[in-house]
Amino acid sequence: MSGRRVFFSFHYENDIWRASNVRKVGVIDATARAGFSDASLWEEAKNKGDQEIRRLIGEGLAGTSVTVVLIGSETASRPWVAYEIQESIKRGNGLLGIRIHRIKNSDGKRSLRGSTPKALRKGRYPVYDWNRSQCGRWIEQAAIKSGKPCLAHQQENCWQCKLWWW
């Protein structure tokens, strides 16, 4: 069984190190904002303009079933994060937020807890504090809640999987 394909949305400049650590959990097939592992691609897209960034985000979302918004100290104010959330909802992706302020950055420092992005504050989507052992479960719950087949049984609306999280 391979992991769930996940798109990570986050404030690139502040939280790339933390996002990389979340990605290494190993229970997911992680993609992210275009150029997740290559900062030069992200910088190049920014230089080409908004249309190029939209295109790269669309490519990053293609084939994913869940979007995880990694919430750092400034994530809620980032326009591209808001766009990624909006596009994820349009595509029917499962959606959740994970606060990552307690994960240390490359300098060994934690950040302040940031606000939750507006689209996640409405209560329809869960928001958690980072917990390595629960991350895969949260992602699978979001996928099933959005109508995606469960990974364990390959069934839509799997009653077996719903029992352990409802």
C-alpha positions as CSV (number, residue, x, y, z in Angstrom):
1,M,0.0,0.0,0.0
2,S,1.5,3.3,-1.0
3,G,0.8,6.5,0.9
4,R,-1.9,9.1,0.2
5,R,-0.8,11.8,-2.3
6,V,-0.8,15.0,-0.4
7,F,-0.3,18.6,-1.3
8,F,1.3,20.8,1.4
9,S,0.5,24.4,1.5
10,F,2.7,26.6,3.7
11,H,4.6,29.9,3.9
12,Y,7.6,29.0,1.7
13,E,10.1,31.5,3.0
14,N,9.5,30.9,6.7
15,D,8.5,27.3,6.9
16,I,10.4,25.2,4.2
17,W,12.5,23.5,6.8
18,R,9.5,22.6,9.0
19,A,7.6,21.4,5.9
20,S,10.5,19.2,4.9
21,N,10.4,17.6,8.3
22,V,6.7,16.9,8.1
23,R,7.1,15.5,4.6
24,K,9.6,12.9,6.0
25,V,7.0,11.2,8.1
26,G,6.8,8.5,5.5
27,V,3.1,7.7,5.5
28,I,2.4,9.9,2.6
29,D,3.4,10.6,-1.0
30,A,4.1,14.2,-0.5
31,T,4.1,17.0,-3.0
32,A,3.8,20.7,-2.2
33,R,3.8,24.1,-3.8
34,A,5.7,23.7,-7.0
35,G,9.4,23.3,-6.3
36,F,9.0,21.9,-2.8
37,S,12.5,20.4,-2.9
38,D,14.0,23.0,-5.2
39,A,13.9,26.6,-4.0
40,S,15.2,27.8,-7.4
41,L,12.0,26.6,-9.1
42,W,9.9,28.6,-6.7
43,E,12.0,31.7,-7.1
44,E,11.9,31.4,-10.9
45,A,8.1,31.1,-10.8
46,K,7.8,34.3,-8.7
47,N,10.0,36.2,-11.2
48,K,7.7,35.1,-14.1
49,G,4.6,36.3,-12.3
50,D,1.3,35.3,-10.9
51,Q,0.1,33.3,-13.9
52,E,3.2,31.0,-13.7
53,I,2.7,30.5,-9.9
54,R,-1.0,29.5,-10.5
55,R,0.1,27.1,-13.2
56,L,2.8,25.5,-10.9
57,I,0.3,25.3,-8.0
58,G,-2.2,23.5,-10.4
59,E,0.5,21.1,-11.4
60,G,1.4,20.5,-7.7
61,L,-2.3,19.8,-6.9
62,A,-2.8,17.4,-9.8
63,G,-3.3,13.8,-8.6
64,T,-3.5,14.7,-4.9
65,S,-6.4,13.7,-2.7
66,V,-5.6,15.8,0.4
67,T,-4.2,19.2,1.1
68,V,-2.5,19.8,4.4
69,V,-2.0,23.5,5.3
70,L,1.1,23.7,7.5
71,I,0.3,26.6,9.8
72,G,3.4,28.6,10.9
73,S,3.7,32.1,12.4
74,E,2.7,33.9,9.2
75,T,0.8,31.4,7.1
76,A,-2.6,32.9,7.5
77,S,-1.6,36.1,5.8
78,R,0.0,34.5,2.8
79,P,-2.1,35.1,-0.4
80,W,-0.7,32.0,-2.2
81,V,-1.7,29.8,0.8
82,A,-5.3,31.2,0.5
83,Y,-5.2,30.4,-3.2
84,E,-4.0,26.9,-2.6
85,I,-6.8,26.3,-0.1
86,Q,-9.4,27.7,-2.5
87,E,-8.1,25.5,-5.4
88,S,-8.0,22.4,-3.1
89,I,-11.7,23.0,-2.2
90,K,-12.6,23.4,-5.8
91,R,-10.9,20.1,-6.7
92,G,-12.6,18.2,-3.8
93,N,-9.4,17.5,-1.9
94,G,-9.7,16.6,1.7
95,L,-8.4,19.5,3.8
96,L,-6.9,20.0,7.2
97,G,-4.5,22.3,9.0
98,I,-1.5,21.3,11.1
99,R,0.2,23.9,13.3
100,I,4.0,23.5,13.0
101,H,5.3,26.3,15.2
102,R,6.8,23.8,17.7
103,I,8.9,22.1,15.0
104,K,12.4,23.6,15.1
105,N,13.8,25.3,12.1
106,S,17.3,24.9,10.6
107,D,18.7,27.1,13.4
108,G,17.0,24.9,16.1
109,K,14.4,27.6,16.9
110,R,10.7,27.3,17.3
111,S,8.4,30.0,16.1
112,L,5.3,31.7,17.5
113,R,2.0,30.1,17.0
114,G,0.3,31.8,14.0
115,S,-3.3,32.4,13.2
116,T,-5.3,29.8,11.4
117,P,-6.1,30.7,7.8
118,K,-9.6,32.1,7.3
119,A,-10.9,29.2,5.2
120,L,-10.0,26.7,8.0
121,R,-11.5,28.8,10.8
122,K,-15.1,28.0,9.7
123,G,-15.0,24.7,11.6
124,R,-15.6,22.5,8.5
125,Y,-11.9,21.4,8.4
126,P,-9.9,20.1,11.4
127,V,-6.8,21.9,12.6
128,Y,-4.3,20.0,14.8
129,D,-1.0,20.7,16.6
130,W,1.8,18.7,15.0
131,N,2.1,15.1,16.2
132,R,4.2,12.8,14.1
133,S,2.4,9.7,15.2
134,Q,-1.0,11.0,14.2
135,C,-0.3,12.8,10.9
136,G,-1.0,9.8,8.7
137,R,-4.3,9.2,10.5
138,W,-5.4,12.8,10.1
139,I,-4.6,12.8,6.4
140,E,-6.6,9.6,5.9
141,Q,-9.5,11.0,7.9
142,A,-9.6,14.1,5.7
143,A,-9.5,12.0,2.5
144,I,-12.4,9.7,3.7
145,K,-14.4,12.7,4.9
146,S,-14.1,14.3,1.4
147,G,-15.4,11.1,-0.2
148,K,-12.1,9.5,-1.3
149,P,-11.7,5.8,-1.1
150,C,-9.9,4.6,2.0
151,L,-6.4,3.3,1.4
152,A,-6.9,0.2,3.6
153,H,-10.0,-1.2,1.8
154,Q,-10.2,0.9,-1.4
155,Q,-13.8,1.7,-0.8
156,E,-15.6,5.0,-0.9
157,N,-17.6,5.7,2.2
158,C,-15.8,2.8,3.9
159,W,-17.8,2.0,7.0
160,Q,-14.9,0.2,8.6
161,C,-12.6,3.2,8.4
162,K,-15.3,5.7,9.5
163,L,-15.8,3.7,12.7
164,W,-12.4,4.5,14.0
165,W,-12.6,8.3,13.5
166,W,-16.2,9.3,13.8
